Amino acid sequence: MGGERRRPIVVAIDGPAGAGKSTVSKRLTALLGYRLLDTGALYRSVALLARRRGVAWDDEPALAALAADLDISFRLDGMTNRVTLGGEDVTSAIRTPEVSEGSSLVSALPAVRAALLERQRALAGQGGVVAEGRDVGTVVLPDAEAKFFLTASDEVRARRRVEELRAAGIEASYEDTLEEIRRRDDRDSSRETAPLVCAPDAVVVDSSVLTVDQVVESMAKVVREREAQGA
């Protein structure tokens, strides 16, 4: 950076399912030398744990109890954000279509969101973190110095999701995935607690016609400007 002073900041990336938040967040984290906080993985982990323990995805008190005691950690391994739950690597297990559906249901419950809110803020710590999710810039970390809302068309997001699943060895149809994404968009945007909305001070980035490199570079430019402002 040519000796330029930089103060690590908090970066929030929100957006709908399939917009490329996970890929972009990992690339941006590596480029900046930051830590990565995948807030969606917290809800996915609650959904997975609930399914394994026979807890229904609409049993709010029981789910909130699971969330409050969630033993979870993250480790960026190359371009994979490895998720460990109770000592077990669940990186792949939390990405199945079934758990994705469950996490959307679980994340709509106020008691679950409340149980995980302080955990997320604690994980964000003193800066130097990229946090991605659906309400990071609006609810979880409203004071984040750099906020982005990453979006893309329904069709592009469905195609990317199918490619991602197939790369992980999970069969998925484009039509079913497109329907699931639209259903999830509607649920995430219309829920009463922490709905999916773009923060007023967020930079909107449409990844439909941009490469990952272009998206990451545009975000990194904003982050570096904010780092310099706060140094």
SVG drawing of the C-alpha trace seen along z (x, -y; Angstrom):
<svg xmlns="http://www.w3.org/2000/svg" viewBox="-44 -10 50 47">
<polyline fill="none" stroke="black" stroke-width="0.4" points="0.0,0.0 3.1,-2.2 3.2,-3.1 -0.4,-4.3 -1.9,-4.0 -4.8,-1.6 -7.2,-1.0 -9.0,2.4 -12.8,1.9 -16.0,3.9 -17.4,4.8 -21.0,5.9 -22.2,7.7 -25.9,8.4 -28.1,9.7 -30.5,12.4 -29.7,16.1 -27.4,17.0 -26.1,13.5 -22.5,14.7 -22.0,13.4 -20.1,16.4 -17.6,16.4 -17.2,12.6 -16.8,12.5 -14.1,15.2 -12.2,13.5 -12.5,10.0 -11.4,11.4 -8.3,13.0 -7.4,9.8 -7.8,7.6 -6.2,10.0 -9.4,9.9 -11.4,12.5 -14.6,13.9 -17.9,14.1 -20.6,16.1 -23.7,15.3 -25.8,17.5 -23.7,20.5 -24.9,19.9 -28.6,20.3 -27.8,23.2 -26.0,24.9 -29.0,24.4 -31.2,25.9 -28.8,28.9 -28.5,29.4 -32.3,29.3 -32.9,31.9 -30.3,34.2 -31.9,33.8 -35.5,34.1 -36.4,30.5 -39.0,29.1 -38.0,26.0 -41.0,24.1 -40.3,25.0 -39.1,21.5 -38.2,22.0 -36.2,25.2 -34.4,23.7 -33.5,20.6 -32.0,22.9 -29.9,24.6 -28.8,21.3 -27.8,19.9 -25.5,22.9 -24.1,23.2 -20.5,24.4 -19.3,23.1 -16.1,21.8 -14.9,20.7 -11.5,21.2 -10.8,19.9 -9.0,22.7 -8.0,21.4 -11.3,20.4 -13.3,22.6 -14.7,21.2 -14.6,24.3 -17.4,24.5 -16.9,26.6 -19.9,27.5 -19.3,29.2 -15.9,30.4 -17.3,31.8 -16.6,30.3 -20.1,29.5 -19.0,27.4 -20.8,29.6 -23.6,30.8 -25.0,27.2 -25.2,26.5 -27.7,29.2 -31.0,27.9 -32.9,29.3 -30.8,27.4 -31.0,24.3 -34.8,24.4 -34.6,25.1 -32.3,22.2 -34.6,19.8 -37.5,21.0 -35.3,20.9 -33.9,17.5 -37.4,16.0 -37.9,16.7 -37.3,13.7 -36.0,15.7 -33.4,17.5 -32.2,14.2 -32.0,12.7 -30.0,15.6 -27.5,15.3 -27.2,11.5 -24.7,11.0 -22.7,14.0 -22.4,12.4 -21.4,9.0 -18.8,10.7 -17.3,12.6 -17.0,9.3 -14.8,8.0 -12.8,4.9 -12.8,4.8 -10.7,6.5 -13.7,8.6 -16.0,9.3 -19.4,10.3 -22.0,11.6 -25.6,12.4 -29.1,10.9 -29.4,8.3 -25.8,7.6 -25.7,4.0 -29.2,3.2 -29.5,5.2 -26.4,7.1 -23.7,4.6 -25.5,1.3 -22.3,-0.7 -20.2,1.2 -17.9,-1.3 -18.4,0.3 -21.8,1.8 -22.6,3.6 -25.8,5.1 -24.9,7.7 -27.7,8.8 -28.3,10.5 -31.3,11.6 -33.3,14.6 -32.2,16.6 -28.5,15.9 -28.7,16.8 -30.5,20.1 -28.0,21.1 -25.1,20.3 -26.7,22.3 -27.2,25.4 -23.5,25.2 -22.4,24.9 -24.5,27.9 -23.4,30.1 -19.8,29.2 -20.4,30.5 -21.8,33.7 -25.4,32.7 -27.9,33.2 -30.3,30.2 -32.6,29.1 -32.6,25.5 -36.4,25.2 -36.7,26.4 -33.8,24.2 -35.3,21.1 -38.6,21.8 -36.8,22.3 -34.9,19.0 -38.0,17.1 -39.9,18.6 -37.0,17.8 -36.7,14.3 -40.4,13.7 -40.0,15.2 -36.8,13.4 -38.2,10.0 -41.6,10.2 -40.7,11.6 -41.5,9.3 -38.1,9.8 -35.0,8.4 -36.3,8.7 -34.0,8.7 -33.6,5.0 -30.8,2.8 -29.4,0.5 -29.7,-3.2 -26.0,-3.7 -25.0,-0.4 -23.3,-0.4 -25.5,1.7 -23.5,4.1 -25.3,6.1 -23.3,9.2 -25.5,10.3 -23.1,8.9 -19.9,8.5 -17.2,11.1 -16.2,12.1 -12.9,10.2 -14.8,7.0 -17.1,7.3 -14.3,7.9 -12.1,5.1 -15.0,2.6 -15.6,3.5 -12.0,3.5 -11.6,0.0 -14.4,-1.3 -13.0,0.6 -9.5,-0.9 -11.0,-4.4 -12.9,-3.8 -9.8,-2.4 -7.8,-5.5 -10.5,-7.7 -10.5,-6.0 -6.7,-5.7"/>
</svg>
